[in-house]
Amino acid sequence: MTSPADRPTPTPTPRAPWSPPVGRPPLSSRMMRATWRRLPRKLHEVGWEPGLVVPAADGSPLIADHYFPRAAGDFPTLLIRSPYGRGLPWSPMYGILFAEQGFHVVLQSCRGTGGSGGAFDLWRNESADARATVSWLREQPWFDATLGTIGPSYLGYVQWALALDPPPELKAMVVQVGLHDPHALFHDDGALRLENALAVGLGMTYQHRGTVPFVKAALRLRRRLRHVTRAQPLRGAHTAALGAEAPWLDEVMSHPDADDPYWHGASLAHVAQRLTVPTSLITGWHDVLADQTFAQYDRLREAGCDTALLVGPWTHTTALQQGWPEVFAESLAWLRAHLCADPSGLRPTRVRAHVGGRNTWRDLDDWPPAAADTPWYPAPGGHLTRQPSTGPAPLATFRYDPADPTPSLGGRLLSRTAGPRDNAPLETREDVLTFTSAPLTEPVDVLGPVSARLTVSTDTGHTDVFSRLCDVDEQGRSTNVCDGLSPARTAEGLPSHVTVPMGSTAHHFPAGHRIRWQISAGAHPRYARNPGTGQSPVDATDFTPVQITVHADSRLVLPAHEHGEPNRAPSPCADLT
């Protein structure tokens, strides 16, 4: 990949006079825009040019809508490519709002979706189609050769696809709760992220068809979720809820190995390692793609790329709902700085993170901030202490039964049940262990990646280990902070070591609260049931209960910081109306 600065900008086609069409954005989009508050005031009226045909790399027609400010002069262009259609909510959120602020916005449907020609094929056409779209932009009389990209989720993936060979016009990117590795979305260290796979299948199959078909399909999936996720085998079971229109879903579910040829070319992680295009990253602590965002940030920093990171108290979907004023303000400031030479909206630090447990924002020079790993150890009686055990003796045993799998509750999901939840329904189950500290005499701040290092033994040799950090308040309510799951392969009856990455967090445990470590062998249907036999969870038809023993030399590792009054940053949209 070459840097845009290393290649000459193509000689621009002489720009013909442009007469803006008279169309206005759809009424439904204007009505939705009118309901939003805490957003910047409108700078321009917005025009709309729908149904433009853009030739794809192979000549297939890609359909795009063009939103523009009704004002004289040149304006930079934002390219947004989506498999989810061009209507609500994308039309008001990106088309209208950014055109109001002085940008041409091209909102395009990926091939095979939203009326675009060809067949949609996860990840395989996005780079070539994005480059073809930029070639088309160069011929438009309103394009001034200044280009930015923006968008969430798969709309982030298509940005990385364009950055694989970035055109010289590309001056800025804003990746919101964005994806760069499809394999990691469906599989977590060998464990199938079942509920997320079904949610992706739902979105890719129905969202571009409009609100009514999507809502009907979502309700059907909700009604049939238990049947689909407990089917024996899982392969093909999704058709009962999604129909037979997602043939790729069985394929992605049944290829757990990232090195499988099936996934060749899917991951765009390497793009950030050489990128020079200024890139803003936005995620939430409970976003299913948060780990991918932190990996993007690390690679961009190592490459010396101009980057910024905003992390809010959001899930994948609430970042674009309750968090939209903050997300929009962050995005607009970045685009104005790098496309309009107006850095006045940029914050002074590279990172801004919301701190849970006290509902404040904290400005940081980098992520993660320097911290010493602080281990907490399980002890008899369900206690959690700072005192290490004297050896790897068995400490506690529980039984996991795939016929009655430990349910998932909150956390990093794509569904509406994501995020922090009261964990009482989990912690009363016999297949969930909890180890809880004494009430804290001083506050504890945890900022950075959390992990668990366990010694476990089983009677079958096959299990998963789910590890969760919780905050227990003075009333005894236990709320999840972060978590993770890893498969464990053991010789029958012999202890084995397993490390469970639990994601990153910024959380304040006040004095009087308690730290709780929750351990189980699954979180269903967030993760597919481990059959206990070594079989693939996609094809398993036989399930065996597993007896799991946790040993005393296990430990929960927290990135601890000396307690001090945090930098109480203002809300990212504090200056907006």
BAVOBA-683677 format. One line per field, with one value per residue (C-alpha): residue number from 1; x, y, z. Coordinates in Angstrom, 3 decimals. Each point is the difference from the previous one (the first is absolute). Layout:
<filos>
seq: (NUM_...)
u: (X_...)
v: (Y_...)
w: (Z_...)
</filos>
This chain:
<filos>
seq: (1_2_3_4_5_6_7_8_9_10_11_12_13_14_15_16_17_18_19_20_21_22_23_24_25_26_27_28_29_30_31_32_33_34_35_36_37_38_39_40_41_42_43_44_45_46_47_48_49_50_51_52_53_54_55_56_57_58_59_60_61_62_63_64_65_66_67_68_69_70_71_72_73_74_75_76_77_78_79_80_81_82_83_84_85_86_87_88_89_90_91_92_93_94_95_96_97_98_99_100_101_102_103_104_105_106_107_108_109_110_111_112_113_114_115_116_117_118_119_120_121_122_123_124_125_126_127_128_129_130_131_132_133_134_135_136_137_138_139_140_141_142_143_144_145_146_147_148_149_150_151_152_153_154_155_156_157_158_159_160_161_162_163_164_165_166_167_168_169_170_171_172_173_174_175_176_177_178_179_180_181_182_183_184_185_186_187_188_189_190_191_192_193_194_195_196_197_198_199_200_201_202_203_204_205_206_207_208_209_210_211_212_213_214_215_216_217_218_219_220_221_222_223_224_225_226_227_228_229_230_231_232_233_234_235_236_237_238_239_240_241_242_243_244_245_246_247_248_249_250_251_252_253_254_255_256_257_258_259_260_261_262_263_264_265_266_267_268_269_270_271_272_273_274_275_276_277_278_279_280_281_282_283_284_285_286_287_288_289_290_291_292_293_294_295_296_297_298_299_300_301_302_303_304_305_306_307_308_309_310_311_312_313_314_315_316_317_318_319_320_321_322_323_324_325_326_327_328_329_330_331_332_333_334_335_336_337_338_339_340_341_342_343_344_345_346_347_348_349_350_351_352_353_354_355_356_357_358_359_360_361_362_363_364_365_366_367_368_369_370_371_372_373_374_375_376_377_378_379_380_381_382_383_384_385_386_387_388_389_390_391_392_393_394_395_396_397_398_399_400_401_402_403_404_405_406_407_408_409_410_411_412_413_414_415_416_417_418_419_420_421_422_423_424_425_426_427_428_429_430_431_432_433_434_435_436_437_438_439_440_441_442_443_444_445_446_447_448_449_450_451_452_453_454_455_456_457_458_459_460_461_462_463_464_465_466_467_468_469_470_471_472_473_474_475_476_477_478_479_480_481_482_483_484_485_486_487_488_489_490_491_492_493_494_495_496_497_498_499_500_501_502_503_504_505_506_507_508_509_510_511_512_513_514_515_516_517_518_519_520_521_522_523_524_525_526_527_528_529_530_531_532_533_534_535_536_537_538_539_540_541_542_543_544_545_546_547_548_549_550_551_552_553_554_555_556_557_558_559_560_561_562_563_564_565_566_567_568_569_570_571_572_573_574_575_576_577)
u: (0.000_1.317_-0.722_-2.265_2.813_2.311_-2.228_-1.010_-3.603_-1.689_-0.371_-3.498_-2.567_-0.923_-2.977_-3.118_-2.501_-2.381_-3.627_-1.193_-3.229_-3.026_-0.839_-0.304_0.938_-2.814_-2.668_0.611_3.675_-0.805_-2.499_2.545_2.586_-2.472_-0.307_3.704_1.325_3.463_1.323_1.675_-2.233_-0.577_2.353_-1.538_-3.186_0.397_-0.610_-0.464_0.926_-1.221_0.572_3.365_1.568_3.686_1.814_1.560_3.356_-1.639_-2.527_-2.867_-2.170_0.427_-2.825_0.845_-1.783_1.712_-0.705_1.481_-0.073_-2.048_2.684_2.555_3.593_1.996_-0.617_1.850_-1.650_-0.827_-0.357_-2.178_-0.431_-2.595_-1.612_-2.905_-1.854_-0.068_-3.184_-0.552_2.051_2.928_-1.633_-0.538_3.021_2.567_-1.616_-1.919_2.067_3.352_-1.341_-1.441_3.533_1.572_0.805_-1.032_-1.129_-0.130_-1.980_0.434_-1.448_2.580_-0.440_-2.952_-1.739_-2.352_-0.614_3.671_0.862_2.061_-0.013_1.018_2.986_1.363_3.277_1.065_-0.916_0.227_3.507_-0.450_-3.496_1.164_2.843_-2.430_-2.265_2.867_0.733_-3.638_0.253_2.884_-2.362_-2.636_-0.099_-0.524_2.924_2.936_2.500_-0.306_-1.468_-0.860_-1.722_-2.217_-2.312_-0.639_0.374_0.266_0.067_3.319_1.223_-0.544_2.129_2.903_-0.598_0.474_3.061_1.564_1.155_-1.052_-0.633_1.904_-3.274_-0.680_0.858_-1.883_-1.877_-2.455_-0.551_-2.910_-0.451_1.763_1.032_3.275_0.039_-3.181_1.383_0.358_-3.592_-1.235_2.635_1.736_3.130_-1.751_-3.414_-2.909_-1.713_-3.372_-2.393_2.171_0.158_-3.791_-0.268_2.430_-1.950_-3.187_1.500_1.734_-3.098_-2.805_1.141_0.585_-3.579_-1.563_-1.303_-3.110_1.668_2.893_-2.221_-2.132_3.115_1.451_-3.203_0.008_3.598_-0.818_-2.929_2.058_3.337_-0.196_-0.906_2.752_2.772_-0.795_-0.335_2.014_1.891_0.204_0.853_-2.918_-2.176_-0.004_-2.246_-2.965_0.382_1.874_-1.178_2.356_1.343_3.255_1.885_3.301_-1.023_0.648_3.341_1.232_-1.284_1.728_3.471_1.363_3.671_1.161_2.701_-2.569_0.148_-3.658_1.077_2.804_-0.045_-2.798_2.035_1.178_1.952_3.217_-1.387_0.387_3.647_0.956_-2.757_0.762_-3.600_-1.096_-2.496_-2.420_-1.206_-3.183_-1.279_-1.833_1.047_-2.796_0.426_0.392_2.797_1.811_3.010_0.338_-0.056_2.757_2.061_-0.510_1.162_3.126_0.978_-0.632_2.107_2.833_-0.183_0.257_-3.380_-1.970_-2.791_-2.469_-2.116_-3.366_-1.428_-3.439_-2.357_-1.702_-0.853_0.357_-3.455_-0.335_3.118_-2.194_-3.047_0.537_3.639_-0.662_0.494_3.477_0.822_-1.163_1.918_3.195_-0.425_-0.808_2.974_2.373_-1.348_0.064_3.591_1.286_-2.293_-0.732_3.219_-2.013_1.522_-1.944_-2.227_2.775_0.673_3.533_0.582_0.067_-2.429_-3.258_-1.565_-3.144_0.665_-2.692_-0.917_0.091_-1.441_2.796_2.194_3.763_2.527_3.114_3.195_-0.153_-1.724_0.465_1.576_2.991_-1.079_1.295_-1.806_-1.681_-1.002_-3.006_-0.256_-2.993_-0.174_-2.174_-3.484_-0.385_2.420_2.242_3.216_3.354_1.763_1.320_-0.720_2.716_-0.441_-2.196_-2.334_-3.624_-2.151_-3.548_-1.894_-3.132_-1.884_-0.799_-2.868_-0.372_-3.654_-0.536_2.749_1.048_-1.874_1.618_-0.938_1.075_3.533_1.311_-2.883_-1.662_-3.463_-2.062_0.972_3.630_1.801_0.015_-2.658_-0.944_1.780_-2.186_-1.705_3.412_1.599_-2.702_0.657_1.986_2.106_1.393_2.781_0.464_2.935_-0.576_2.323_-0.690_-1.459_2.724_1.491_1.375_-1.178_1.532_0.386_0.353_1.118_1.236_-0.248_-1.307_0.803_-0.362_2.602_-1.579_1.068_-2.875_-0.568_-2.943_-1.298_-0.475_2.962_-2.174_-1.601_-0.226_0.847_-2.036_1.480_-1.714_0.908_-2.886_-0.510_-2.086_-1.530_-0.987_-3.457_1.523_-0.871_2.624_0.554_2.239_2.974_1.835_0.386_1.322_-0.063_2.736_-0.109_2.018_1.428_1.165_1.238_-2.811_0.289_3.300_0.258_0.605_0.689_-2.258_0.188_-3.278_0.284_-2.897_0.211_0.908_-1.839_0.167_-1.871_0.025_-0.815_-0.970_0.858_-2.667_-0.524_1.363_1.834_-1.520_1.503_-2.568_1.030_-2.128_0.299_-2.106_-2.321_-2.725_-1.096_2.683_2.382_-0.978_-0.184_3.189_-1.174_2.614_1.176_2.463_-2.455_-0.638_-2.897_-1.446_-0.259_-0.289_-3.008_1.249_0.502_1.756_-0.154_3.408_1.317_2.363_2.390_1.610_3.346_1.227_2.911_-2.460_-0.068_-1.861_2.393_-1.074_1.949_-0.010_0.660_0.735_-3.221_-0.192_-2.631_-0.451_0.249_-3.655_-0.243_-3.121_-2.370_1.225_-3.122_-0.100_0.216_-2.758_-3.561)
v: (0.000_3.430_3.210_2.494_2.516_-2.263_0.003_2.908_1.046_-0.952_2.902_1.269_0.053_3.593_0.758_0.867_2.393_-1.787_0.875_-1.479_-1.977_1.338_-3.150_-0.005_-2.951_-2.482_1.229_-2.907_0.974_3.662_-0.955_-2.185_2.778_2.397_-2.241_0.093_2.343_0.968_0.263_2.946_2.587_-0.384_2.004_-0.773_-1.212_-3.475_-1.206_-3.581_-1.811_-3.614_-3.114_0.795_-2.969_-0.629_-2.723_-2.596_-1.609_-2.562_2.409_-0.924_3.033_1.310_2.312_3.140_3.057_3.370_2.530_3.466_3.454_2.523_2.668_1.411_-1.174_-3.196_-2.536_-3.218_-3.359_-2.835_-3.516_-2.440_-3.515_-2.217_-3.445_1.168_2.198_3.763_0.852_0.336_0.593_0.501_2.718_2.474_-1.042_0.321_1.467_2.903_0.782_0.203_1.826_2.573_0.534_0.572_-3.370_-1.790_-3.449_-3.036_-2.797_-3.152_-3.509_-2.792_-2.436_-2.325_2.254_2.965_-0.324_-0.240_-2.665_-3.132_-2.348_1.014_-2.007_0.830_1.943_-1.306_2.947_3.038_1.202_-0.135_1.503_2.844_0.864_-0.072_2.395_2.450_-0.150_0.945_2.852_1.511_0.540_1.867_3.770_0.624_-2.165_2.175_-2.885_0.133_-3.243_-1.445_-3.189_-0.713_-2.669_-2.699_-3.789_-1.458_3.603_0.146_-3.143_1.559_2.955_-2.316_-1.648_3.339_0.715_-3.257_2.087_3.510_2.503_3.270_1.879_-1.865_2.437_-1.311_-3.030_-0.356_-3.626_-0.264_-3.289_-1.426_-3.387_-1.047_-3.768_-1.930_-3.248_1.522_1.223_-3.590_-1.892_0.765_-2.098_-3.054_0.675_0.769_3.328_-1.451_2.814_2.548_-2.236_-0.128_3.758_0.630_-2.402_1.903_3.393_-1.040_-1.788_2.389_3.475_1.277_-0.993_2.642_0.470_-2.201_-3.158_0.421_0.411_-2.999_-2.142_1.215_-0.958_-3.411_-0.591_1.026_-2.435_-2.881_0.785_-2.799_-2.574_1.155_0.225_-3.394_-1.928_-3.216_0.584_3.786_-0.223_1.259_0.742_3.732_-0.480_-0.432_3.654_1.686_-2.035_-1.529_3.343_0.041_-2.967_1.454_-0.230_-3.742_0.552_2.678_-1.978_-3.223_1.446_0.793_0.141_3.445_-1.660_-1.975_0.943_0.962_3.155_0.932_3.738_0.632_1.686_3.521_0.315_0.616_3.143_2.054_-1.029_2.126_2.593_3.724_1.251_1.761_-2.339_0.538_-3.088_-0.200_-2.883_-0.843_-2.107_-2.444_0.077_-3.471_1.437_1.886_-2.332_0.557_3.768_-0.194_-2.152_2.583_2.735_-1.931_-0.594_3.592_1.279_-2.371_1.252_3.607_0.804_2.970_-1.621_0.655_-2.303_0.589_-2.704_0.528_-1.925_-1.572_-3.253_-0.523_1.467_2.596_1.773_1.081_0.639_1.448_0.679_1.634_3.633_-0.868_-2.220_2.611_2.809_-2.072_-0.991_3.503_1.524_-2.537_0.507_3.781_-0.120_-2.188_0.895_3.661_1.108_0.905_-1.688_2.150_-2.882_-2.466_-0.868_0.442_-3.693_-3.031_-2.079_0.739_-2.810_-0.216_-1.319_-2.353_0.033_3.795_1.089_2.370_0.470_-0.148_1.440_-2.146_0.346_-3.593_-3.356_-1.974_2.265_-1.450_-2.278_-2.778_-3.324_-0.777_-3.645_-0.987_-3.603_-2.252_-1.390_-2.549_1.158_2.055_2.707_2.063_1.260_1.541_-2.892_-2.714_-3.623_-2.387_-2.324_-1.368_-1.991_-0.518_2.843_-0.317_-2.308_0.478_-1.948_1.394_-1.692_0.911_-1.084_2.896_2.395_2.946_2.930_3.161_3.244_3.382_0.685_0.478_-1.019_1.356_-0.472_2.359_-2.025_1.183_2.074_0.117_-2.058_-1.161_-3.368_-1.470_-2.506_-1.406_-0.007_-2.106_-2.875_-3.025_0.060_3.476_0.644_3.407_1.306_3.357_2.413_1.645_3.528_2.265_2.409_2.156_0.487_-2.145_1.288_-2.602_1.389_-2.351_-3.639_-2.491_-3.714_-3.182_-2.729_-3.183_-3.486_-2.389_-3.733_-1.868_-3.561_0.033_2.068_2.567_3.166_3.751_2.460_3.192_2.653_3.235_3.011_1.510_3.038_-0.746_3.076_0.564_-1.488_-3.197_0.645_-1.632_1.740_-1.358_2.133_-2.168_-3.673_-2.605_-3.677_-2.432_-3.741_-2.225_-3.331_-2.155_-3.515_-1.717_0.756_1.882_3.763_2.227_3.714_2.300_3.759_1.819_3.505_2.003_3.152_3.505_2.281_3.305_-0.517_1.574_-2.241_2.380_-0.628_-2.258_-1.925_-3.501_-1.587_-3.257_-2.646_-2.201_-3.334_-2.377_-2.250_1.876_2.857_-1.291_0.998_2.683_-2.914_-3.361_-2.807_-1.967_-3.610_-1.297_-2.603_1.883_0.108_3.166_1.914_0.479_-3.743_-1.522_-2.214_-1.567_2.101_-1.058_1.770_1.120_0.141_2.992_0.711_3.401_-0.080_2.418_1.410_1.623_3.788_2.988_2.642_3.645_2.990_2.030_3.715_2.071_1.660_3.648_2.426_-0.697_2.624_0.880_0.725_1.666_-1.988_-0.139_1.894_2.468_2.970_-1.158_1.211)
w: (0.000_-0.877_1.809_-1.769_0.387_-2.015_-3.085_-2.194_0.117_-3.274_-2.357_0.750_-2.726_-0.801_2.193_-1.935_1.497_2.312_0.420_3.303_-0.318_1.810_1.972_3.783_2.240_0.727_2.396_2.385_0.241_0.600_2.698_1.780_-0.215_1.633_3.077_0.929_2.652_1.272_-3.558_-1.750_-1.578_-3.707_-2.212_-3.399_-1.573_-1.475_-3.550_-1.135_-3.192_0.311_-2.065_-1.562_-1.781_0.712_-1.981_2.311_-0.663_-2.299_-1.470_2.330_0.806_3.520_1.057_1.962_1.388_0.056_2.764_-0.310_1.596_-1.961_-0.034_-2.391_0.150_0.326_2.757_0.865_-0.625_2.390_-1.412_1.942_-1.368_1.699_-0.360_2.177_-2.454_-0.472_1.899_3.743_2.052_-2.382_-2.094_2.881_2.120_-2.749_-3.105_1.534_3.095_-1.744_-3.061_2.429_1.281_-3.407_-1.589_-3.135_1.164_-2.267_1.654_-2.080_0.256_-0.187_-2.865_0.327_2.553_-0.124_-3.726_-1.004_-2.548_0.493_2.999_3.500_1.203_3.439_-0.317_-3.419_-2.252_2.231_-0.860_-3.781_0.131_2.252_-2.399_-2.923_1.888_0.545_-3.736_-0.598_2.511_-1.948_-2.915_2.021_-0.463_3.722_1.202_1.118_0.511_3.786_1.327_3.392_1.094_2.984_1.344_2.621_0.134_-3.537_-1.221_1.847_-1.759_-3.421_1.115_0.809_-3.387_-1.773_2.160_-1.206_-2.958_0.993_-2.781_0.296_0.507_3.260_2.798_3.051_1.357_2.893_1.010_2.435_1.931_-3.027_-1.328_-1.625_0.626_-0.886_1.425_3.465_-0.143_-0.318_2.001_3.275_0.559_-1.451_1.567_-2.318_0.738_-0.817_0.847_-1.784_-3.084_-0.123_0.514_-2.859_-2.177_0.825_-0.797_-3.214_-1.294_0.887_1.049_-3.527_-0.927_2.201_3.524_-0.187_-1.411_2.425_3.077_-0.985_-0.455_3.318_1.851_-1.675_1.070_3.567_0.146_-1.391_1.637_2.564_-2.646_-2.366_2.601_1.595_-3.229_-0.336_-2.228_-0.345_-3.684_-2.067_3.039_-0.700_-3.040_2.341_0.997_-2.849_-2.955_-2.535_-1.167_1.983_-1.470_1.206_3.672_0.360_-1.711_2.387_3.009_-1.024_-0.671_3.491_-1.021_-1.108_-2.129_-1.990_-3.717_0.296_1.856_-2.377_-0.579_2.489_2.730_-0.747_3.245_-1.917_-1.649_3.174_0.323_-3.011_-0.161_-0.144_-0.381_3.232_1.657_2.866_1.879_2.087_2.105_3.222_2.965_-0.790_-3.788_-1.514_-2.172_2.776_-0.063_-3.734_0.535_2.625_-2.368_-2.760_2.360_0.989_-3.628_-1.041_2.907_-0.909_-3.592_1.177_-1.550_1.302_1.992_2.795_2.166_1.678_2.285_1.475_2.317_-3.015_-1.687_-3.748_-0.627_2.778_-1.278_-2.920_2.181_3.497_-0.851_-3.369_1.141_1.311_-2.982_-2.494_1.713_0.025_-3.643_-1.207_1.804_-1.577_-3.506_0.259_1.235_-2.826_-2.905_0.713_1.772_3.114_3.096_2.466_1.083_0.792_3.626_1.413_0.751_-2.254_2.102_1.769_2.033_2.074_3.509_1.269_3.659_0.145_-3.361_-0.974_-3.054_0.267_-2.443_-0.437_-1.994_-1.212_0.471_2.077_2.615_1.814_2.834_2.193_-0.287_3.310_0.626_2.085_1.182_0.716_3.506_1.839_0.866_-3.181_1.078_-2.285_1.559_-0.807_1.736_-2.340_0.750_1.128_-2.991_-2.794_2.244_-1.117_1.307_-1.363_-2.368_-2.064_-2.669_-3.437_-1.833_-3.708_0.240_2.440_-1.065_2.132_-1.579_-1.294_1.699_-1.348_-1.155_-3.519_-2.237_-3.128_1.498_2.139_3.102_-0.194_2.612_3.806_1.766_3.491_0.223_2.768_-2.350_-0.924_3.400_1.617_-2.425_1.157_-3.173_0.763_2.507_1.603_2.013_1.665_1.786_3.319_-0.243_-1.371_2.514_-2.825_-3.580_-2.720_-3.569_-2.749_-3.366_-2.697_-1.074_2.588_-0.070_2.010_0.327_1.208_0.856_-0.707_-0.302_-1.508_-0.171_-3.808_-1.194_-1.793_1.328_-0.398_2.749_0.281_2.295_1.023_2.147_1.961_2.240_3.108_1.618_3.639_-0.638_-1.425_-3.650_-2.229_-3.361_-2.750_-1.034_-2.558_-0.853_-2.411_-0.910_-1.011_-0.766_2.336_-1.091_2.877_0.541_1.865_3.680_-0.326_0.537_-2.995_-0.319_-2.013_-0.489_-0.631_-1.517_1.428_-2.089_1.086_2.359_1.859_3.243_3.445_2.978_2.829_3.624_1.503_-3.250_-0.511_-2.926_-1.201_-2.267_-1.688_-1.594_-2.043_-3.050_-2.495_-0.875_-2.297_-2.629_-0.123_-0.524_-1.444_2.559_0.493_-0.492_2.452_-2.508_-2.202_-2.909_-1.969_1.600_-3.499_-0.719_3.479_0.693_3.246_3.132_3.186_3.394_1.261_3.552_0.291_2.861_0.535_1.788_2.620_-2.023_-2.419_-0.036_-1.366_-1.374_0.144_-1.389_3.209_0.306_3.035_0.946_-0.764_-1.107_-3.709_-2.672_-0.230_-3.692_-1.298_-2.122_-3.620_-1.044_2.874_-2.361_-2.342_-0.068)
</filos>
